[in-house]
Amino acid sequence: MSLKIFKYNSRLSAMERSNELNKKVARDSNYKMSLLIALGCFTGLRISDILALRWNQILDAEEFTIIEIKTGKQRTIRINMQLQQHIRDCYEHINPVGINAPVLISQKGTVYTVQRINVMLKEIKKKYKLHIGNFSCHSLRKTFGRQVYNMNSDNSELALVKLMEYSIIPVYQLLKDTWD
C-alpha cells in the first residue's frame, strides 16, 4: 500500500467526535459497540487485546494489567471515572453470563472476530453518517494516539513511544502525516 493511499484511507475521528458517537451508540442500546469504542479510544489497546478482556478485569477497576497479545509485554491501563461509569452501565445493560466472561461476546456466545467488528463499525459509520474515510478497529487506537499527540505538544513522539509501544520515530512521522 502506498503512502498516499494510506494517508487518505486512514482518516482519524477527533476525540470529541468519538465521544459524541459513543453517546449516540449507547442511546441506541448498542452497548457492546459503545463499550468497544470507549475502550479503544480511551485506552489505545489493540483490538486483539480488547477482545481478550474479561469483565472481572475492567468492572469497578481503577486500573488493569494485561499481557499484550502482539508484543507479549505487560501493560497497566488506568481507567478514569467517566470510563469506569460507562463500563458499569454497559455491564448492567449487556447482562453477561458472569463476571469471568469475555467483554465482547456475540449472540452465538463466542468472542467477536476482528472481521466482524470491522463490519459492525462500517455499519455504524453508515448509520451515523460519519465523514471519515475508513472506519475500522484501528481507527479507535489512532484516535487515542492523536489525543496523546495533541496533549503532549513538546514531547509528543516520546509520549507515543511510551504509551503505544511504537519503537521508531519514522512511524510517528507516518502517523502525523495521516493526521494532517
Contacts in CASP RR format, 6 or more apart in sequence:
PFRMAT RR
TARGET T0000
AUTHOR 0000-0000-0000
METHOD contacts of the structure
MODEL  1
MSLKIFKYNSRLSAMERSNELNKKVARDSNYKMSLLIALGCFTGLRISDI
LALRWNQILDAEEFTIIEIKTGKQRTIRINMQLQQHIRDCYEHINPVGIN
APVLISQKGTVYTVQRINVMLKEIKKKYKLHIGNFSCHSLRKTFGRQVYN
MNSDNSELALVKLMEYSIIPVYQLLKDTWD
3 174 0 8 1.000
3 177 0 8 1.000
6 174 0 8 1.000
6 178 0 8 1.000
7 177 0 8 1.000
7 178 0 8 1.000
8 133 0 8 1.000
9 133 0 8 1.000
9 134 0 8 1.000
10 133 0 8 1.000
10 134 0 8 1.000
10 138 0 8 1.000
10 139 0 8 1.000
10 142 0 8 1.000
10 178 0 8 1.000
11 132 0 8 1.000
11 133 0 8 1.000
11 134 0 8 1.000
11 178 0 8 1.000
12 132 0 8 1.000
12 139 0 8 1.000
12 142 0 8 1.000
12 143 0 8 1.000
12 146 0 8 1.000
12 178 0 8 1.000
12 179 0 8 1.000
13 21 0 8 1.000
13 130 0 8 1.000
13 132 0 8 1.000
13 135 0 8 1.000
13 139 0 8 1.000
13 143 0 8 1.000
14 143 0 8 1.000
14 146 0 8 1.000
15 41 0 8 1.000
15 143 0 8 1.000
15 146 0 8 1.000
15 147 0 8 1.000
17 130 0 8 1.000
18 37 0 8 1.000
18 41 0 8 1.000
18 140 0 8 1.000
18 143 0 8 1.000
19 41 0 8 1.000
21 37 0 8 1.000
21 124 0 8 1.000
21 128 0 8 1.000
21 130 0 8 1.000
22 34 0 8 1.000
22 37 0 8 1.000
22 38 0 8 1.000
22 41 0 8 1.000
22 86 0 8 1.000
24 128 0 8 1.000
25 33 0 8 1.000
25 34 0 8 1.000
25 37 0 8 1.000
25 124 0 8 1.000
25 128 0 8 1.000
26 34 0 8 1.000
26 86 0 8 1.000
26 89 0 8 1.000
26 90 0 8 1.000
29 93 0 8 1.000
30 124 0 8 1.000
31 89 0 8 1.000
31 90 0 8 1.000
31 93 0 8 1.000
31 94 0 8 1.000
32 90 0 8 1.000
32 94 0 8 1.000
32 104 0 8 1.000
33 120 0 8 1.000
33 121 0 8 1.000
33 124 0 8 1.000
34 86 0 8 1.000
34 90 0 8 1.000
35 86 0 8 1.000
35 87 0 8 1.000
35 90 0 8 1.000
35 94 0 8 1.000
35 103 0 8 1.000
35 104 0 8 1.000
36 50 0 8 1.000
36 104 0 8 1.000
36 117 0 8 1.000
36 140 0 8 1.000
37 140 0 8 1.000
38 83 0 8 1.000
38 86 0 8 1.000
38 87 0 8 1.000
39 45 0 8 1.000
39 50 0 8 1.000
39 53 0 8 1.000
39 58 0 8 1.000
39 83 0 8 1.000
39 103 0 8 1.000
39 140 0 8 1.000
40 50 0 8 1.000
40 140 0 8 1.000
40 141 0 8 1.000
40 143 0 8 1.000
40 144 0 8 1.000
41 140 0 8 1.000
41 143 0 8 1.000
41 144 0 8 1.000
41 147 0 8 1.000
42 79 0 8 1.000
42 80 0 8 1.000
42 83 0 8 1.000
42 144 0 8 1.000
43 50 0 8 1.000
43 77 0 8 1.000
43 79 0 8 1.000
43 144 0 8 1.000
44 140 0 8 1.000
44 141 0 8 1.000
44 144 0 8 1.000
44 145 0 8 1.000
44 163 0 8 1.000
44 164 0 8 1.000
45 66 0 8 1.000
45 77 0 8 1.000
45 141 0 8 1.000
46 68 0 8 1.000
46 69 0 8 1.000
46 70 0 8 1.000
46 141 0 8 1.000
47 114 0 8 1.000
47 117 0 8 1.000
47 137 0 8 1.000
47 138 0 8 1.000
47 140 0 8 1.000
47 141 0 8 1.000
48 69 0 8 1.000
48 70 0 8 1.000
48 114 0 8 1.000
49 66 0 8 1.000
49 68 0 8 1.000
49 69 0 8 1.000
49 70 0 8 1.000
50 103 0 8 1.000
50 104 0 8 1.000
51 102 0 8 1.000
51 104 0 8 1.000
51 111 0 8 1.000
51 112 0 8 1.000
51 114 0 8 1.000
51 117 0 8 1.000
52 66 0 8 1.000
52 69 0 8 1.000
52 102 0 8 1.000
53 64 0 8 1.000
53 66 0 8 1.000
53 102 0 8 1.000
53 103 0 8 1.000
53 104 0 8 1.000
54 99 0 8 1.000
54 100 0 8 1.000
54 101 0 8 1.000
54 102 0 8 1.000
54 103 0 8 1.000
55 91 0 8 1.000
55 96 0 8 1.000
55 98 0 8 1.000
55 99 0 8 1.000
55 100 0 8 1.000
55 101 0 8 1.000
55 102 0 8 1.000
55 103 0 8 1.000
56 99 0 8 1.000
56 100 0 8 1.000
57 64 0 8 1.000
57 66 0 8 1.000
58 64 0 8 1.000
58 79 0 8 1.000
58 87 0 8 1.000
58 103 0 8 1.000
59 87 0 8 1.000
59 88 0 8 1.000
59 91 0 8 1.000
59 99 0 8 1.000
60 84 0 8 1.000
60 88 0 8 1.000
61 79 0 8 1.000
61 84 0 8 1.000
62 78 0 8 1.000
62 79 0 8 1.000
62 84 0 8 1.000
63 76 0 8 1.000
63 77 0 8 1.000
63 78 0 8 1.000
63 79 0 8 1.000
64 76 0 8 1.000
64 77 0 8 1.000
64 79 0 8 1.000
65 74 0 8 1.000
65 75 0 8 1.000
65 76 0 8 1.000
65 77 0 8 1.000
66 74 0 8 1.000
66 75 0 8 1.000
66 77 0 8 1.000
67 73 0 8 1.000
67 74 0 8 1.000
67 75 0 8 1.000
68 74 0 8 1.000
68 75 0 8 1.000
68 165 0 8 1.000
71 165 0 8 1.000
73 165 0 8 1.000
75 165 0 8 1.000
79 87 0 8 1.000
96 103 0 8 1.000
96 105 0 8 1.000
97 105 0 8 1.000
102 111 0 8 1.000
104 111 0 8 1.000
104 112 0 8 1.000
104 117 0 8 1.000
105 111 0 8 1.000
105 112 0 8 1.000
106 112 0 8 1.000
106 116 0 8 1.000
112 120 0 8 1.000
114 137 0 8 1.000
117 137 0 8 1.000
118 136 0 8 1.000
118 137 0 8 1.000
121 135 0 8 1.000
121 136 0 8 1.000
121 137 0 8 1.000
121 139 0 8 1.000
122 135 0 8 1.000
122 136 0 8 1.000
124 130 0 8 1.000
124 135 0 8 1.000
125 132 0 8 1.000
125 135 0 8 1.000
132 139 0 8 1.000
141 164 0 8 1.000
142 175 0 8 1.000
142 178 0 8 1.000
144 164 0 8 1.000
145 160 0 8 1.000
145 163 0 8 1.000
145 164 0 8 1.000
145 175 0 8 1.000
146 179 0 8 1.000
148 156 0 8 1.000
148 159 0 8 1.000
148 160 0 8 1.000
148 163 0 8 1.000
148 164 0 8 1.000
149 156 0 8 1.000
149 159 0 8 1.000
149 160 0 8 1.000
149 175 0 8 1.000
149 176 0 8 1.000
149 179 0 8 1.000
150 156 0 8 1.000
151 159 0 8 1.000
152 158 0 8 1.000
152 159 0 8 1.000
156 172 0 8 1.000
157 169 0 8 1.000
157 172 0 8 1.000
160 166 0 8 1.000
160 172 0 8 1.000
160 175 0 8 1.000
161 167 0 8 1.000
161 172 0 8 1.000
166 172 0 8 1.000
END
